[in-house]
Amino acid sequence: MDNPYCLVILAFFCTILVRAQSFNFLYNGFNNSDIIRDGVAIINPSGALKLTNRSYHVIGHAFHPNPIPIFNSSSNSLAKNASSFSTYFVFAIVALEKTSGGFGFTFTLSPSRGFPGAQDDHFLGVLNSINDGNHANHIFMVEFDTVNGHNEGVDTDGNHIGVNINGMASIASQPANYNVNGTSNTEEVNLQRGESIQAWVDYDGVNKVVNVTIAPISVSKPIKPLITVGRDLSLVLKETMYAGFSAATGDNKASSHYILGWSFRLNGVADPLNLAKLPIAPPEVATSSKNSHLKRALIPSISSAVILILGVFVSVYIHRRMRQHEVLEDWELDCPHRFRYRDLYKATRGFKVSELIGVGGFGAVYKGVLPTNGAEVAVKKISSNSLQGMREFAAEIESLGRLRHKHLVNLQGWCKTKNDLLLVYDFVTNGSLDSLLYRPKRNVILAWDQRLNIVKGIAAGLLYLHEEWDQVVIHRDVKSSNVLIDAEMNGRLGDFGLARLYDHGKYSHTTNIVGTIGYIAPELTRMGKASTSTDVYAYGVLLLEVASGRPPIIYEPGKGALVLADWVIECFQLGNIIDAVDPRLKNSGYVDKEVNMVLGLGLICSHPRPESRPTMRQVMRYLSGDESLPVFEQLSSIGSGRVDEITSKFLEVFASDTNNLSRRSLSVGQISSSSLNAGR
């Protein structure tokens, strides 16, 4: 080992080994955990993760929040191989007493933390009738199913376990049992008896083999797996995947699915769980009577009472339908157009992935064509289990439902049904401003006159929100991805999920920090108080972005990550403000005076002191040429102290990973409170 080359090679491979084995997690119960849930999934007070309940046709998902770097690549080879992984969890499926129970659940590795358009029943909340079996799904599943699917064209055994790739047809399936160590005997495991059951899923990335093993909670891991199937997951998985669980119920088939503990490790054996500390799934008890004779005697009386009560309810329902205008809630009156779910489902082709046009913090947006009139719409599907998602739904109904302006996205209506909250907007033809700036189709660059027209339109929209409507509306998330461009290349401000309203002459009481890194005003990070001035700050960043063609956080070789406004100020102070102009505009032509005005206005609007920023009415006067900008020398004071606490923390992370510089937009919620506290 005296050879220095051997030492270098050894250190290199040790580094790779350490990095490859660095991803793991362990949950002995889920209280205070960071598990991401949607649908009907909840965490019980005991710490049990409950994926579904006894309701019919419901879906529950739960995912570990962080992506798994599933691929290892060799430095001397272009081939990439899926890493070995091991996961160990304890589950329980509790059927309602004296019923046949419901469908099962599945452990999944998927490219995202969710399955848009997934169906319940035998699709287990992962796939639907359209994408079932599609190679583009990139989904690995191990299903723990409890329903005979013979009539559905899937697995033929009810109480069984299967390994699935991209579809519900298993590539390997076995009845649920385990091998008794030291013997050739097997014992059956009834999956939905409500008892705690252990499960191990192991993938050998070298030999390309998947092993699945189960055992009751009182039995140690059997030596012989239940299922062993050869499959190269490198051909299935993507470079990063999310691990999680999905469960569903169906028509007249409902059970509660619980995950009680879970561990996972990449390139190693999953850590053991502390079985003594795991929660226990509570029984689902059906009410029964010990006196069956009394029950039979009461049946006629009860039937008569039920008929009478039903008659009363029908009368009340008809009466309310006739007087519906008197009983609607305020927000329904403000936006009365309620769409039928089946129409929106048909419009989006079942919320098919191919119709997906955008994904936001609390949901996804799909393009649709209404079957009633053939109109193109955009349908935003919000996660209903999230309190923040419900707030976003209410905020958009309350604010955007009553707002009408040519430079705001028009809300056509809404739909609320079971697990889905849906908002329906005009479909805006040319997509978002950020896509036109950074990902232009056919390399068609936005001309200067188009850019100027867009920012003027957004300024008019913000003026309407701040001063011209019945109440003051603070948008709180002005950014290029929330600016949509219509067929006439006009800018329209959308996504009012974070908007807040208050009366003119009053002060906003909003005190929580929301928004997107790079657009957040410094005072918001210190006091958490949003105002019209914080919208002006974000608009100023948008002006700089449109004129420079650069994102709010930029990277310069040799300088690292910088705030866009700081870079523009540096150009200004060096007397080279024209260097900040998007170089792609220099071949198409622009008006120097207009570009200088937009850059200067962007700097003034994004001034670190809120009292130095103009109102949107003043901004409109500057843009229209009715008033000249302040003397440029006054801008020299802007250069110090611009970087707020959240942005500085973001830059520390950003500087360590410059491979994703094309267009990063992180919400405040993606930076942990512990990270912020560490910087104080």
FIDRENLUM-358389 format. One record per atom (N, C-alpha, C): z, y, x. Coordinates in pm, whole numbers, plus 50000, padded with zeros to 5 digits. Example, Ala and Ser with C-alpha at 12.3 -4.5 7.8 and 13.67 -1.06 7.14 Angstrom:
<nodes>
507804943151319;507804955051230;507804967051320;507084977551285;507144989451367;507875000351290;
</nodes>
This chain:
<nodes>
500004987950082;500005000050000;500005012650085;499775011150217;499745022950302;498445030750286;497465024050229;496165030650212;496285041850109;495995054450147;496155065650051;495235064249931;494035058049950;493125056449836;493725047149732;494405036749776;495055027449683;496125034649602;496865043549673;497925050949603;497335060149496;496225066749529;495585075649432;495115067849311;494455056449336;493945048149226;495095043049141;496185038649206;497355033749132;497945044649045;498065056649102;498625067849025;497725071148907;496415070348928;495475073448820;495655063848703;495695050748736;495815040948628;497195041348564;498225044848641;499565046448583;499575057948483;498885068648518;498805080148427;498115076248298;497005068948309;496285064448189;497175055448106;497915046548172;498775037048100;499875044448025;500485054248090;501565061848027;501035069347906;499875075847923;499295083247812;498915073947698;498365062147733;497925052947630;499095047647550;500305046647610;501455040947543;502385051547485;501915063947481;502815074847446;502945076947295;502065070847213;502105073747069;502895062946998;503995066746937;504785057446856;505695065346764;506165058946658;507155065146570;507975054246502;509105058246447;510045048746386;510785055646272;510805049346154;511545054346039;512465043245986;513765044846001;514725036145935;515135042945804;514275042145702;514425050445583;513715063645604;513535071445497;512655083145504;513325096245465;514645096445452;515315109145427;515095118645546;514785131145515;514555141445617;513405137945711;512465129945663;511325126045748;510185135945729;509155134845817;507985143545809;506795136745743;507065126045668;506005118745601;505275127945502;503925127445505;503095135245413;502795126645290;503085132145170;502905124445047;501965131744953;501275124044867;500555130144756;500525120444640;499895124944529;499965116744408;501375116544353;501835104644312;503185103444254;504215098944357;503835097944483;504745093144587;505935102744604;507145097144611;508355104944631;509255097644730;510305104444776;511355098044856;512615097844772;513125085944743;514335084644664;515545089944741;516625093644670;517845098044740;518365087844841;518095074844816;518545064544909;517765064545039;516595071545041;515745071645159;514545062545148;514375055645033;513225046945013;512005055344978;510865052145038;509605058745008;508975051444890;508925058144774;508405052144651;506995057044629;506015047744640;504615051544632;504155053344488;504595044644397;504195045644256;505405043444167;505225046344038;506265043743940;505705034643831;506375034043718;505975024843612;504875030543523;504365042343555;503295048143475;501975040943502;501105041243403;499785035143418;498805045143480;497865039743556;496775047543615;497295059043703;498195056043793;498665066043888;498415060944029;498385070444124;498115067444265;499175074344349;499625067844455;500545073944550;500105071344693;500135081744777;499775080444919;500925085545004;501075080045122;502045084945221;501455082645359;501465093045444;500865092245577;501805098045682;501755092145802;502375098745915;501565111345945;502235122645974;501515135345978;500565137046096;500775129946206;500015132546327;498865122546344;497705127146393;496595117946417;496875108746535;496375096646527;496575086646632;495335086446722;495485088746853;494325088046944;493945073546968;493155068046880;492965053646872;492105048046984;491255056647048;490325051547148;490835053747289;490605043847375;490745045147520;489355044847579;489055053847673;487745053747738;487935052647889;487095044747949;487145042948094;486355053948163;486875058748276;486205069648347;484875065448406;484655052448428;483395047948487;482495040948385;482775043248258;481965036848154;481875045948034;480735045547969;480555053347847;481105046147726;481415033147742;481905025247628;483315029647591;483575030147464;484895033447413;485415021847330;486675018447350;487265007147281;488485011547204;488625006347084;489825009147006;491035003047075;492085010847089;493295006247156;493994995547073;494774987547140;495664978447069;496714986646994;497144981546881;498234988146810;499074977646737;500274981546705;501214972646636;502024980746538;502114976046414;502954982846315;503824972546244;505034976746211;506034968046149;506694976046037;506684970645916;507314977845805;507974967945709;508884973145631;509574965445528;509234971745394;508824963445298;508414968645168;509034960545055;508934965744935;509364958544815;508484963144700;508044953544619;507274956544498;508114952144379;508484961644296;509414958844186;508654959944055;508484948443988;507834948343858;508874950743750;508444956843639;509334958743526;509754945143473;511044943943441;511584931143396;510794925643278;510494912643286;509794905243180;508364910143160;507744915443265;506334918943258;505614912043373;504274912443367;503484905943473;503324914643596;503874926943592;503774935643708;502424942443717;502134948043834;500924956043848;500184952943976;499314962144013;498514960644135;499384962744258;498834959344375;499614960044498;499424973044573;499584972444706;499434984244790;498714980144917;498414989945002;497694987045126;498204995745240;498274989945359;498444997545482;497055001645529;496885014345568;495555019045603;495555026645735;494425025945803;494055035345909;492795042245860;492845055545845;491725062845788;491495075645866;490285081445857;489985093645934;490715105945886;491285105645763;491975117345710;493195112945631;494085122745602;495305119745526;495025121245377;494145113345326;493845114145185;492545107145153;492355104245024;491165097144980;490585104244858;489805115044879;489245122544766;488405113544676;488635114544544;487855106844448;488255092344435;489375088044498;489795074044490;490205070444348;490005057744312;490375052744180;491635044144192;492255041944074;493455033744071;493075019044052;493895011243984;493784996843961;493404989544090;492374980944090;492154972344206;491584979844327;491234992844312;490825000744428;492035005944506;493235004244454;494505007044522;494615021444571;493885030844508;494005044844545;493305048544674;492425039644726;491755042144854;490265045044833;489605037044752;488155038144735;487815040044588;486535040044557;486095040444419;484835032044406;484305031244285;483165022344259;481915026744333;481875039444378;480685044544446;480725041744596;481875044644660;481925043244806;482495030044853;482835021044762;483375007944800;482355000444886;482764997045008;481904989745099;481004998245186;481125011445176;480275020445255;480755020845400;479835018345494;480195018145636;480665031845685;480295042445614;480705055945654;482165058745622;482845049645555;484265051845521;485165051745644;484885042745740;485695041345862;487155038845828;487395029445737;488755026445690;489095011945721;490255009945782;490824996545804;492014994945710;492064983745638;493134981445542;493714967445555;495004966345527;495634953345501;496264954545364;495714947345266;496194948445128;497234937745097;498244941745023;499294932844975;499174933044823;498304924444772;497894925544632;498604915144546;498754918444418;499524910044327;498784907044198;497474910444194;496704908644071;495504899744099;495244890344009;494064882044020;492844890443993;492014892044094;490854900844080;489554893444056;489614881244005;488384873243991;487354880143902;487824886143793;486884892643701;486404906143753;487004910743863;486634923743916;485744922344039;485434910244076;484564908244190;485244910244323;486584909544326;487294910944453;488054898044479;489154898644553;489884886644591;490294878344469;490274865144485;490464856344371;491914852644348;492784854044446;494194850344429;495014862444394;496004860444304;496864871544264;497834875344373;498724866244413;499774869044510;499234866244650;498594876144711;497884873344836;497894885544928;497424883245051;497294893745152;495894892645210;495254904345231;493894904245282;493664915145385;492714912845474;492274922745572;490924928045525;490834941145507;489634947245451;489064957645547;487744958545550;487024968545630;486114976445537;486424989245515;485574998645440;485374994945294;486024984545244;485824980645105;486944971645056;486904968344926;487964960444866;487704945444878;486544941444927;486284927244952;486854923645088;487814914345090;488514911045215;487634902845308;487724905845439;487024897445537;487854885145570;489154885645537;490034874045551;491164875745452;491554864845384;492574865745280;493354852645275;494664853545250;495514841745240;496574844045132;496974833445061;498124834744972;499344839245052;500214846944991;501364852645062;502384841645093;502484838045221;503504828545264;503764830545413;504714823145467;505024824145609;505274810245665;505034808845794;505234796145864;506664795245912;507334784245883;508714782045927;508674778046074;509304786246160;509254783646304;509764769646339;509024763146430;509424749946476;508964738746386;508264741946277;507774731746184;506344734946147;505754725946071;504414728446018;504474732845872;505684735545823;505874739145682;505634754045660;505204757145539;505074771145498;505884773445372;506354785645355;507124789545238;506404801145169;506334800545037;505684811144961;506584823544956;505964835344956;506664848144939;506104854744814;506934856344714;506514863244591;506584878144616;505424884744622;505374898644665;506044908244568;506064905244437;506584914944341;507864910344272;508694903244346;509984899144293;511034909944313;510684920444388;511634931244412;512454929444538;512224918444611;512984915844733;512334922944852;513154926244952;512644932645072;511864922545156;510654926445198;509764917645272;509314924745399;509314917545509;508854923045637;507354920245654;506664929645719;505244927745747;504934933045886;504104925645958;503644929846091;502104929646092;501494940246139;500044940846157;499804944346303;499144935246376;498924936946519;497434935546550;496934945046628;495534944246673;495484943446824;494824933046874;494624931147018;493274937347054;493324949447117;492094956547149;491284950047259;491884941147336;491154934347443;490374922547387;491064914147307;490424902247252;489814904547114;489964916947061;489374920646932;489854911546819;491164910346804;491744901346705;492794908846624;492764906946491;493774912446401;494684901146355;495994903146368;496984893646320;497854900146214;498094893146104;498984897945998;500034887345973;501294891545968;502414882345951;503374888245850;503964879745764;505004884245673;506164874545676;507324879145629;508514870645619;509534877945534;510404870445464;511504876945392;512404884545489;513214893445437;514054902045520;515044893945604;515404881845556;516414873645625;515824864645732;514504864945750;513834855745843;513234863745958;513424858946081;512824865646196;511314863646195;510614871646274;509154871246273;508624857346310;507834851246221;507254838046253;506344838746375;506334827846449;505494827246568;504014826846530;503714819346425;502324817846382;502004828346275;500994836746297;500624846746196;500084840246069;500164847545959;499564842945834;498034844045841;497544855045896;496094857345907;495764860746051;494754854346105;494184857846235;492674858846216;492124870546241;490704872446220;490134880846334;489024876446389;488364883846495;487504895046439;487734907346487;486914918746444;487104930046544;485984935546593;486034946646687;486204959646608;487404965146607;487664977346530;487054989746596;486544988346718;485834999646780;484615003546699;484074993846623;482894996446541;483255002246406;484545002846377;485015007346245;485735020646253;486675021746348;487565033246354;486915044946427;487455056846402;487035068846474;488025071746586;487725081946667;488565084646784;489985088246746;490175095146634;491525097646584;491615092746442;492725086246409;492925080546276;494335083946228;494525083046098;495845085146038;496345071945979;497625069046004;498235056845952;499015060245826;498915051545727;499655054245604;499565042845506;500025045645384;500075035745278;499475041745150;498875033145069;498345037344940;498655026644838;499005030944716;499285021544608;498775027444479;498525018644381;498005023344253;498445013944142;498475019144021;498685010943902;497415011743818;497355003643714;496155003343633;496485003343485;495584997943407;495744997443263;496674985943227;497854989143172;498864979243133;499384971143250;499204976243371;499744969543489;500404980043576;501734979543583;502464989743659;503654983543729;503814986643854;504974982843933;505364994644020;506594994344071;507025004344168;506874998444307;506175005744395;505925001044531;506785009244627;507585002644708;508515009244799;508195005344944;508245015245034;508285012745178;509695016745223;510425007645284;511835009745316;512055013645461;511165009745550;511235013345691;509885010845755;509605017945866;508255016945925;508305021046071;507665013146157;507495017046297;506055014046339;505595021246440;504215020046487;504195022946636;503355015846709;503185018646852;501755015446892;501195024346973;499875022547030;500035015647165;499235005147190;499264997847317;500654992447349;501254986047254;502574980047274;503054974047144;504234968147149;504824961847031;505634972246954;505444972946824;506184982446741;507684980246755;508424991146759;509874990346774;510494983146655;511574975346680;512254968646569;512974978746479;513064975646351;513794983946256;515244979446250;516124988746217;517534985346195;517674980946050;517534967846026;517484962645890;518754965745811;519884966745881;521154969445812;521194983545755;520414992745812;520435006645767;519335009945666;518455000545638;517345003445548;517835004445404;517225013345325;517575014145182;517105001645108;517594999944987;517234988544903;516494993644781;515404986944744;514644991244627;515444988244501;515644998144412;516404995744289;515594987544190;516244979444106;515504971544006;514944980243896;513844975943838;513264982443721;513654974043600;514634978643524;515214970643417;514644974943283;514174965443207;513714968243071;514884966842975;514984975942882;516084975642787;515944963542695;517034956242673;517024944442586;518244944442498;518224936742393;519354935742299;519854921542297;521184920142299;521764906742296;521724900842156;521664909442056;521694904641918;520294904841861;519534894241884;518144893841839;518034893441688;519054887341619;519014886941472;519114900941415;520004909141472;520144922841426;518864930641450;518234927841565;516984934741597;515914931641493;515794918741456;514794915041357;515084921241222;516364922541190;516744928441062;516424943241057;516494949641173;516264964041177;514784967741186;513934958041215;512514961041236;511874968241118;512054963540992;511434970740879;511884985240868;513204987440887;513725001140877;513175009840989;513145004241108;512645011741223;511165015041204;510395005441152;508965007641130;508745019041032;509535019240925;509405030040826;509735043440889;510805043640970;511195056141035;510125060941132;509525051441205;508475055041300;507285061041228;506885055041114;505755060241037;506045074340989;507305076340941;507695089640893;507645099841006;508195096141122;508215105241237;506795108341283;505945098041287;504555100341326;503865110141231;504165108641100;503585117941004;504005132241029;505305134141064;505805147541096;505105152941219;504985144541324;504345149141447;502895152841424;502185144941343;500785148041314;500675161441243;501585163841148;501565176541075;501835188241169;502835186541257;503155197241352;501985199641447;501355188741492;500235190141584;499085197841520;498745194241394;497665201141324;498025215841305;499295218341269;499735232041249;499605240141378;499995234141489;499915241141617;498465243341658;497605233741631;496195235441664;495595247041585;496055248441459;495545259341376;496065272841424;497245272741489;497835285341536;497915285641688;496945279541754;497005277941899;497085291141972;496465301641915;496485314541982;497885320341989;498835314941909;500185320241909;501095312642004;500735300242043;501635292142123;501165290242266;499985295342300;499535294242438;500415302342532;500625297142654;501375304542754;500565316442802;501265326042866;500615338442908;499415335842997;499615327143098;498525324943192;497345317943127;497575310043018;496475303842946;495695314142866;496415324142816;495735334942745;494855342942839;495345344842962;494595352643059;493365345143109;493435332043112;492285324043156;492145312343059;491615314642939;491665304542834;490675293042851;489705294342942;488675284142951;489185271843025;489555261842948;490055249343005;488935239043001;488525233943117;487465223943125;488025210143095;487155201443046;487535187443030;487405180243164;488385171743192;488395164743321;487145156143336;486725149643228;485565140643240;484295148343274;484205160943227;483035169143261;483025172643409;484225176043463;484295179443606;484105167043693;484605155643645;484425143143719;482935139743727;482235141543614;480795138743612;480035149143694;480485161743688;479785172443760;479805170043910;480915164843961;481065162544106;480725148244146;480135140744052;479775126644077;481005118744119;482085120944043;483315113644072;484025118744195;483895131844224;484475137744344;484035129944468;482745127444472;482155119644580;482225127444711;482405120344820;482535126544952;481295134844985;480135130244941;478895137444971;478855151144904;479675153344801;479715166244732;480785175444790;481525170844887;482595178844947;481995190245029;482435202644998;481885214245071;482955221745148;484205217545138;485255224345214;486605218045187;487505219445284;488875214245271;489835225245311;490815228045225;491815238345254;493195232345274;494185241145281;495545236545308;496135227945197;495715230345070;496325223244959;495315215744874;494125213644922;493165206344844;491765207044901;490815201244826;489425200644869;488545207544765;487365212144809;486415219044721;485125210944716;484635208344594;483435200344573;482375208644500;481125206244534;480025212144457;479785203544335;479485210144222;479235202644100;478175209244015;477595201343925;476645206343826;477185202543689;477555212443608;478185209743479;477205202443387;477635191243328;476725183943239;476445191443110;477295201143074;477125208342948;475995218542952;475825225343067;474795235743073;473975235743202;474265226343293;473505225343418;473835235843521;474915243643497;475285254243592;475955248143716;475645254043833;476285249843957;477655256443967;478655248544004;480015253544018;480635247844145;481735253944186;482575248544294;483905244644230;484335232344251;485555227044190;486595224844299;487705232044289;488795230544386;489835221044329;490105210344402;491055200044357;492325201444439;493415205244372;494685208244439;495635196544425;496345193544532;497345182844530;498495186944439;498735179144330;499715183244229;501145179444268;501325169944362;502695166044395;503365176344484;502575184744549;503135194844639;503615206944560;504845211144584;505365223144518;504505235044556;504095235844684;503255246944727;501895246144659;501375233644639;500105232244569;500185236944425;501305234044358;501485238744221;501585253944217;502265259744316;502355274244323;500975280344344;500155273944429;498815278944454;497995278644326;498105267744251;497385266444124;497775277744029;499095279844013;499575290343923;499145304143971;499185306244105;498825319344160;497355322544133;496485312844150;495075315444128;494775317743980;495445310243892;495255312343748;495755326243710;496945329743762;497575342443725;496795354443776;496305353443899;495645365043959;494135364643938;493475355043998;492015354643994;491485352443853;492285346243766;491855343843629;491585356543553;492225367543590;492025380243520;491225390343601;491035387843727;490315397243813;488805395943793;488135407343784;486685407243772;486095418143860;485395414243965;484785423744057;483625416644125;482555423744150;481355417444206;481565412544348;482625417144416;482895412444552;484105403144559;484465397244444;485475386644439;484835374244379;485285362644421;484775350144365;485285348744222;484395346044129;484735345343987;485305331643951;486505331543890;487105319243840;486595316643699;485885305443679;485345302343547;486365295643456;487255287743512;488225280643429;489045271043510;489755262143442;490735253443507;490875240443429;491545231043492;491825218243427;493095212543488;493985207643405;495235201343453;495385188143379;495345177243455;495465164043394;496125154343490;497155147643445;497875137543523;498125142143666;497385136243762;497635139143903;496755150043960;495945156343876;494955165643929;495125179643871;495075189543960;495005203543924;493655208543974;492835213643885;491455217043920;491155231443882;490495238643973;490035252243948;488515252543962;487835259443871;486375259543868;485875273743893;485065275443998;484535288444037;483015288544027;482465300844033;481025302144056;480695295444190;479555288644195;479095283144322;478385294244399;478885297144520;478335307944602;477365301644702;476115305644694;474985298344753;475075296444904;475395307144977;475245306645123;476505302845199;477505297945130;478685292945199;479565304045254;480385300545352;481375309845404;480825318045521;481445329745541;481025338645649;481225332145785;482315325045804;482555319145936;481485308845972;480975301445872;479905291845902;478625299045942;478345310645881;477135318145917;477275324746054;478515328346091;478735334546222;478705324346335;479325312746311;479545303346421;478715290546411;478255287246290;477465274946275;476225277846190;475375287146233;474215291146150;473205279746138;472645278546017;471615268445996;470295273246057;469635263846123;468335266746186;468425278846279;469635281046335;469855291946432;469435305646377;469585307546245;469295320446183;470535329246196;470455339546280;471615348146308;471705359346204;472925362046158;473135373146065;472725386246131;471845393746067;471425406746119;472545416846100;472455428146175;473515438046169;473655444346030;472515447445966;472615453645834;473245444245733;473005431145749;473665421345661;475165421045686;475575421545813;476995421245846;477695433745792;477065445145809;477675457445761;477805457245609;476795452245541;476845451245395;477985442045350;478195431045423;479245421445388;480625427745402;480905434545514;482255440245534;482495451845437;481445459145399;481595469645299;481975463545165;481345452445131;481665445645005;483095440745001;483565434845110;484935429745115;485925441445108;485595452545171;486455464445162;486565469145018;485445469044945;485475473044805;486325463344722;486215450544752;487025440744681;488515442744706;488895445444832;490315447644865;490825460644803;489975470944798;490385483444733;490695480844586;489865472844521;490095469244381;491435461944366;491725452744456;492975445244449;494185454244472;494095463144569;495245471344608;495505483044515;494435489144462;494635501844393;493995502844255;492965495144226;492175497844106;492435488243991;493185477344015;493475467943906;494805471643841;495175464243734;496395467343659;497645466343746;497655456743838;498765454843930;498245454944073;499185455944166;498815454844308;498715440044342;497605436044402;497415422144444;497335421844597;498255414544659;498185412144804;497525398544823;496405398244890;495675385744907;496405376245002;496885381245115;497705374045213;496945363545296;495635362145277;494885352645361;493445357245378;493285370245411;491935375545437;491455370045571;490335363145570;489755357545693;488305353745665;487565351145769;486125348845752;485815336245673;486675326045680;486395313845604;486675315545456;487385326245417;487625329245276;486665339745222;485695343745302;484635352845257;483385344445232;482915344245108;481735336545071;480545345945053;479355340845085;478145349145086;477205344144977;476855353244884;476005349144772;474525349944809;473675347544711;472225346744736;471655359944784;472285371144746;471815384344790;472495388944918;473185379744985;473895382445110;475015392645093;475635392844974;476825400944952;478065392744980;479085399145037;480335392245063;481225392044940;481855380444914;482775378944800;484045372144849;485175378644830;486475373544877;487005363144780;487415351644834;487915340844749;489245335344798;489655323944740;490885316644773;492115325444756;492565326744631;493725334844599;494995326344586;495005314744650;496155305844639;497435311344698;497335320944791;498535326844851;498805340944797;497995345444702;498105359244653;499415361644579;499905374044586;501105378044514;500835391244443;501445393144325;501225404944243;502525412544225;502425425944216;503565434044177;503045447144118;503915454244048;503495466243976;503255477744073;502335486544035;502085498644112;503355507144118;503635512944234;504825521144251;506055513244288;505955499944286;507065491344326;506795485944466;507765478444519;507615472444652;507535457344638;506755451344725;506645436744725;507935430544773;508355419744705;509555412344746;509205399444819;507915397744851;507495385744923;508025386045066;508765375245104;509415375245236;509115362845318;508205354245276;507885342545359;506585344845434;506495338445551;505325340345638;504245330445600;503105335445554;501945326945529;500725333945587;499655326545600;498435332345655;497845323345762;496955329045842;496255321445944;496415328346079;496685320246181;496895325546316;495715334346357;496025345946413;495015355546454;494815366746355;495175364246227;495025374246123;496375379546074;497475374446128;498805377946077;499325390546146;499715400446067;500225413046120;501545410846192;501815418246300;503045416246378;504315417846295;504355427546203;505595429646126;505885417946033;504825410445996;505035398945910;505795387945983;505555386346113;506275376246190;507715380246216;508005393446214;509385397946239;510215398346112;509625403346004;510395405345882;509925396545766;508775390145782;508275381445677;507855388845552;507635401945560;507355410045441;505865413345434;505185407845333;503765410545314;503585423345234;502485430245259;502175442645190;500675444745193;500215455445127;498795458645136;498405461445280;499355466545360;499075469545501;498805456945581;499445445745545;499175433245617;497785428045582;497315430745459;495915427545425;494965436145507;495305449045525;494465458045604;494375452945748;495495448245803;495495442745940;494485431145950;494575421645854;493665410245857;492225414745841;491995424945757;490635430345741;490135436445872;491035443045946;490655448546076;490195437846172;490915426446174;490505415246258;489135410146213;488925409646080;487635405246028;486505414446074;486745427646077;485725437046126;485365434046271;486385432146355;486125429046496;485355415946510;485725406246427;485075393146430;483595394246394;483285401946290;481905403246245;481065410846348;481635421246409;480865429146506;480695421746638;481695414046678;481635407546810;481075393446805;481095387346685;480655373446675;481605363846741;482865368046757;483875359746823;485055357546728;485745345846739;486895343046653;488105351346694;489145351946610;490335360046640;491045355946768;490975343346805;491515338646933;490325333847015;490125339847133;488945336747214;489385331747351;488445325747419;488715320547553;487695326147651;488195332247756;487335337347862;487605329447990;486575323848053;486795316348177;487585324648279;488625318648331;489465325448430;490555333948371;490495336548238;491505344848173;492335337148072;491855325748029;492585317847930;492365323147789;493315320147701;493215323947561;493655338347541;492865346047464;493155360147439;493035363147291;493795373247246;493625378547112;492375387247112;491515385547010;490235392647004;490425407747016;491405413346943;491615427846946;491965432647086;492765424847160;493105428747296;491865429347385;490965419747362;489735419347442;488845431447410;488755435047281;487945446647242;488545459347301;489905460547298;490565472247357;490285473147507;490285461647572;489995461447716;488595466747742;487625462647660;486255467847674;486245482947651;486995487547550;487045501847519;487645509847633;488775504847688;489455512147794;488635512547923;487765502547941;486895502448059;485615510548037;485505516447917;484325524347885;483115515947851;483325502947821;482215493947791;482375488047652;482645496347552;482865491347417;481665483647365;480485487047414;479265480347370;479235465747415;480035462447520;480115448547566;480755439547462;481495445447368;482165437447265;481215433447153;480015439047149;479065436047042;478525421847061;478335414846951;477755401346953;476455401747032;476365394547144;475145394947226;473905390147150;474105382247045;472955377446968;472305388746887;473025399946869;472475411246795;471575420046881;471735418947012;471035428347101;469535426347099;469085414447057;467645412047048;467085415846911;467975416546810;467505419446675;467675434046638;468405441546717;468555455746692;469735459146604;470375470446637;471485475346557;471645490146587;472405496846503;472635511146519;473915513146597;473815519246716;474985520846803;476135527746730;475815538146658;476855545846590;477615537046489;476875528646416;477515519946316;478375509346383;477875503346490;478635493046561;479915498946619;479805510646683;480995517146739;482005520446629;481505524846513;482395528146402;483135515646353;482425504546339;483055492146289;484085487046389;483755487046518;484715482546618;485935491646622;485705504846620;486835514046620;487695512546496;487055510946379;487805509146255;488585496046257;487985485646317;488695472946330;489965474346411;489895482246520;491065484346605;492135492446531;491715502546456;492695510746384;493355502646272;492555494846198;493105486646090;494085476046143;493815470846263;494685460446320;495685466346418;496035479146397;497035485746480;498375478446466;499125476546575;500405469246564;501445476346478;501325489546461;502275496746376;501655498846239;502265493546132;501665494345999;501435508545952;502315518045992;502155531945947;500915538446006;500345532546114;499145538246176;497855532746116;497975523246024;496785517445963;496355525745842;495065526345816;494605533545696;494785525045571;494675531245455;494585523745330;493145519145312;492935510145216;491565505445192;490695516545135;491295526345067;490495537645019;489985545945136;490855547945237;490415554945358;489345546945432;489535533745436;488545525145501;487175526745436;487165527245302;485895528945231;485235542245267;486045552745285;485465565745323;484875565145463;485545558145556;485005556645691;483675548845688;483655537745612;482455529345609;481275536345544;481555544845446;480465551845377;480025564445450;480735568145557;480385580045634;480905592845574;481745592045469;482305604145409;483395610345495;483915602645590;484985607645676;484805601345813;485075609245918;484915604146054;486185597246100;485985587546190;487145580546247;487985590146330;489295587146348;490115595046440;489505594946580;489875604846659;489365605746796;489665592746870;488675587646943;488825574647007;489965574247108;490325586147164;491425585947260;492725581147196;492855582847063;494075578646996;494205563446993;493105556647021;493135542047020;493805536347144;493995544647246;494545539347372;495955534047356;496675538847255;498065534247235;498135520547172;496985515347129;497005502547060;497175490947158;496865493047281;496715481947374;497965474347410;499155479647383;500375472747427;501115466647309;501695455147335;502575448847238;501875443347116;500605439347129;499895434447011;500245420046978;500535411947077;500665397647053;501995394746987;501975390146863;503205386946792;503735373446837;504925369946785;505625358046833;504865345146800;504365344346677;503655332246637;502365330746718;501625341646734;500375340846810;500625337046954;501695342547014;501975339147154;502295324447168;503045318847070;503315304447075;502025296447060;501145301146971;499865294446953;499045294647081;499075306047152;498295307147274;498775297447381;500105294747383;500615285047481;499995271347457;499915267547327;499295254747294;497795255147319;497185266347278;495735267947289;495285267247435;496045273447523;495645273947664;495645260147728;496465250947673;496545237547730;495445228347678;494695232947581;493635224647525;492465233547488;491565235747581;490445244947558;489175237547521;489315224947483;488125217347447;487725219247303;488595225647223;488295227347081;488155242047048;487385249147130;487355263747119;486355269047019;485525260046963;484435265146882;484905273346765;485955268446692;486425276046577;487715269946527;488865275046577;490145269346537;490845278946444;491315273646331;492015281946233;493255274546189;494385277646251;495635270846219;496475279146125;497035272646025;497965279745937;499325280446002;500155289745953;501485291346010;502285278545996;502065271345887;502805259045865;502555248445969;501475249846050;501175239946152;501905242446283;502675253346291;503485255846409;504945253746370;505615244246432;506945240546387;507955251546412;509005251446327;510065261346343;510785259446475;510885246846522;511535244546650;510755250946763;509405250946751;508575257346853;508825272246857;508985278246740;509245292646736;510625295746792;511615287546752;512965290046797;513095288946948;512275280147006;512345278347151;511915290747225;511115299047160;510635311047227;511525323047210;512645321447137;513515332847112;514625334147215;
</nodes>
